[in-house]
C-alpha cells in the first residue's frame, strides 16, 4: 500500500457534532447565510465519512465504520428537530450534498465523465433517507469510482503524455478554470483535456529554462508522487 489517502476518516463524535450545531444556532447576519449553509453541508459531509485525502494513489479499499452511520443518524435528528436556520435534511439538501461531494472529489471536472454524473443522479434525492437510516455506503461507492478514474488518468498521463515533445506553435487554448465547463462525455474528451493540462505544464517548464529531458523528469516525478 502506497503512502497516501487516510484509511480512517476523521469523524466528529456525536456529542461534538451536536455542540457544534448548537453554537451555530444563533441569529446570523444576512450576508452569513451562504456561509452557514456551506457549513451545514460540510458537517453532514464529514459525518458521512467524506473527509478523504485523495492526493496520492492508494490501493486500500475504504469501508465505512459503524460510528459513521450513528453520526449520520444524529445529524439527521438534529437538523429535523432543532430548526437550525430552518434547514431540514430533505430532498433539496440531499441534492446539494451530492453536488458538493462530487465537487470536492473532482472540482475541475478532470476525472468523472458525464456518464458518471448521470449514474450519481439517481441518488440525489435519497441521501436524506440514507442518512436517517445510518447508511453511508453511497459515499464510499462514489469514492471508489473516483479512485478508479483517478488511477486511470494517472496511468494515461505517465504512459502517454509526460514523454511527449509538444508542438507549442499550434494555436490552441486551455481553460484552467473548468468550473463552468461541461463534464467530458467520454474518455476521449478527458484524454484531450489532460493533453492540454500536461502541455500547459510543459510549456511553463520550458519558459523556466528547462530542456526536454528536464521537463519529462519533472513531470514524471510530479505525477508519480
PARO-422678 format. One line per 8 residues: their letters; for each residue x, y, z of C-alpha. Coordinates in Angstrom, 3 decimals. Layout:
a = X/Y/Z  ... .
END
This chain:
xxxxxxxx = 0.000/0.000/0.000  1.439/3.328/-1.004  1.517/6.137/1.495  -1.439/8.241/0.583  -5.051/8.689/1.490  -6.051/8.248/5.084  -7.510/4.786/5.587  -9.503/6.057/8.548 .
xxxxxxxx = -11.570/9.207/8.007  -11.560/11.739/10.820  -15.055/11.999/12.207  -16.957/14.177/14.676  -18.161/12.485/17.837  -21.912/12.585/18.367  -21.518/14.967/21.279  -19.089/17.199/19.402 .
xxxxxxxx = -21.328/17.413/16.358  -24.351/18.314/18.472  -22.431/21.009/20.319  -21.135/22.497/17.064  -24.624/22.730/15.643  -25.886/24.325/18.853  -23.189/27.004/18.674  -24.324/27.760/15.130 .
xxxxxxxx = -27.960/28.145/16.246  -27.995/31.889/16.642  -29.130/34.841/14.605  -26.739/35.363/11.727  -26.347/38.456/9.566  -27.946/38.122/6.146  -24.510/38.044/4.494  -23.626/34.969/6.558 .
xxxxxxxx = -26.484/32.801/5.295  -24.450/31.350/2.482  -21.531/30.540/4.765  -23.861/28.912/7.271  -25.417/26.733/4.567  -21.951/25.718/3.373  -21.066/24.864/6.955  -24.090/22.599/7.293 .
xxxxxxxx = -23.107/20.812/4.080  -19.585/20.312/5.392  -20.823/18.963/8.718  -23.086/16.458/7.005  -20.356/15.516/4.534  -17.787/14.894/7.267  -20.322/12.933/9.284  -20.980/10.767/6.235 .
xxxxxxxx = -17.297/9.907/6.222  -16.298/12.057/3.269  -13.197/13.691/4.754  -10.704/11.951/2.488  -7.194/12.959/1.497  -7.078/11.986/-2.193  -3.796/13.450/-3.360  -1.809/10.236/-3.728 .
xxxxxxxx = -2.659/6.856/-5.217  -3.524/4.155/-2.707  -4.582/0.539/-3.002  -6.563/0.451/0.240  -10.286/-0.292/-0.055  -12.048/2.210/2.158  -15.060/0.997/4.083  -17.481/2.843/6.323 .
xxxxxxxx = -17.128/2.354/10.083  -20.208/1.739/12.199  -19.667/5.059/14.017  -20.265/6.965/10.781  -23.764/5.536/10.485  -24.533/6.523/14.075  -23.294/10.050/13.468  -25.316/10.285/10.264 .
xxxxxxxx = -28.467/9.479/12.214  -27.751/12.092/14.890  -27.141/14.747/12.234  -30.475/13.903/10.620  -32.195/14.126/14.003  -30.606/17.485/14.845  -31.472/19.037/11.502  -35.032/17.708/11.562 .
xxxxxxxx = -35.854/18.645/15.139  -33.882/21.721/16.139  -34.656/24.054/13.213  -31.144/25.384/12.688  -31.873/28.342/10.424  -34.875/26.289/9.277  -32.579/23.942/7.361  -34.124/20.482/7.073 .
xxxxxxxx = -32.488/17.341/5.779  -34.784/16.867/2.826  -34.563/16.143/-0.900  -33.298/19.651/-1.630  -30.438/19.422/0.864  -29.781/15.850/-0.257  -29.205/17.081/-3.805  -26.901/19.862/-2.574 .
xxxxxxxx = -24.849/17.410/-0.502  -24.347/15.146/-3.511  -23.294/18.098/-5.665  -20.807/19.302/-3.042  -19.370/15.825/-2.545  -18.774/15.294/-6.251  -17.246/18.765/-6.466  -14.949/18.033/-3.516 .
xxxxxxxx = -13.608/14.986/-5.355  -13.377/16.462/-8.851  -13.651/20.242/-8.602  -12.056/20.843/-12.012  -14.026/18.182/-13.916  -10.972/16.199/-14.987  -11.807/12.702/-13.690  -15.530/11.960/-13.795 .
xxxxxxxx = -17.468/11.856/-17.056  -21.000/12.971/-17.803  -21.999/9.292/-17.663  -20.669/9.067/-14.099  -22.684/12.121/-13.120  -25.790/10.627/-14.703  -25.330/7.450/-12.648  -24.934/9.500/-9.433 .
xxxxxxxx = -28.051/11.485/-10.247  -30.318/8.601/-9.254  -29.250/9.164/-5.627  -29.654/12.931/-5.425  -32.965/12.762/-3.551  -32.035/9.720/-1.447  -29.129/10.924/0.702  -31.539/12.264/3.319 .
xxxxxxxx = -33.179/8.831/3.543  -29.824/7.042/3.673  -28.618/9.415/6.387  -31.650/8.824/8.589  -31.108/5.086/8.172  -27.424/5.436/9.113  -26.357/4.194/5.687  -23.198/5.943/4.436 .
xxxxxxxx = -22.235/3.351/1.816  -23.060/5.683/-1.077  -20.199/7.998/-0.149  -17.759/5.118/-0.430  -19.313/3.772/-3.614  -18.883/7.138/-5.335  -15.390/7.457/-3.935  -14.413/4.031/-5.291 .
xxxxxxxx = -15.494/5.182/-8.767  -13.447/8.334/-8.331  -10.442/6.265/-7.218  -10.691/4.178/-10.401  -10.983/7.300/-12.593  -8.049/8.907/-10.775  -5.820/5.865/-11.270  -6.807/5.629/-14.942 .
xxxxxxxx = -5.905/9.284/-15.506  -2.525/8.957/-13.788  -1.719/5.861/-15.872  -2.610/7.735/-19.045  -0.563/10.781/-18.068  2.534/8.765/-17.187  2.375/6.361/-20.125  1.187/8.671/-22.898 .
xxxxxxxx = 1.820/12.319/-22.066  4.834/13.133/-19.911  7.260/11.872/-22.560  5.722/13.843/-25.406  7.553/16.678/-27.150  4.684/19.086/-27.651  4.367/21.477/-30.579  3.989/24.851/-28.909 .
xxxxxxxx = 3.414/26.556/-32.245  -0.119/25.155/-32.506  -2.796/27.782/-31.879  -4.966/26.281/-29.132  -6.379/27.322/-25.779  -6.667/25.587/-22.414  -9.236/26.772/-19.861  -7.573/26.350/-16.467 .
xxxxxxxx = -10.780/27.034/-14.533  -13.185/24.334/-15.674  -15.885/25.023/-13.087  -18.329/26.288/-15.702  -17.215/23.837/-18.392  -19.431/20.833/-19.181  -18.402/17.404/-17.931  -16.492/15.416/-20.530 .
xxxxxxxx = -18.741/12.954/-22.293  -16.210/10.128/-22.504  -12.586/9.093/-22.002  -11.544/10.545/-25.363  -12.618/14.013/-24.259  -10.848/13.534/-20.915  -7.714/12.479/-22.808  -7.803/15.762/-24.703 .
xxxxxxxx = -8.293/17.797/-21.530  -5.319/16.078/-19.914  -3.194/16.533/-23.043  -3.728/20.272/-22.728  -3.042/20.179/-18.985  0.299/18.451/-19.446  1.173/20.579/-22.465  0.482/23.729/-20.441 .
xxxxxxxx = 2.697/22.489/-17.614  5.428/21.501/-20.054  5.312/24.972/-21.610  5.673/26.589/-18.190  8.747/24.445/-17.510  10.199/25.275/-20.932  9.725/29.000/-20.309  11.521/28.486/-16.989 .
xxxxxxxx = 14.574/27.351/-18.944  14.269/23.562/-18.714  15.132/21.360/-21.698  13.072/18.351/-22.818  14.748/15.721/-20.572  14.336/18.024/-17.564  10.707/18.705/-18.458  9.957/14.999/-18.711 .
xxxxxxxx = 11.781/14.257/-15.454  9.912/16.994/-13.589  6.506/15.954/-14.903  7.119/12.271/-14.208  8.166/12.987/-10.642  5.132/15.228/-10.201  2.638/12.570/-11.246  4.364/9.583/-9.690 .
x = 4.035/11.027/-6.199 .
END
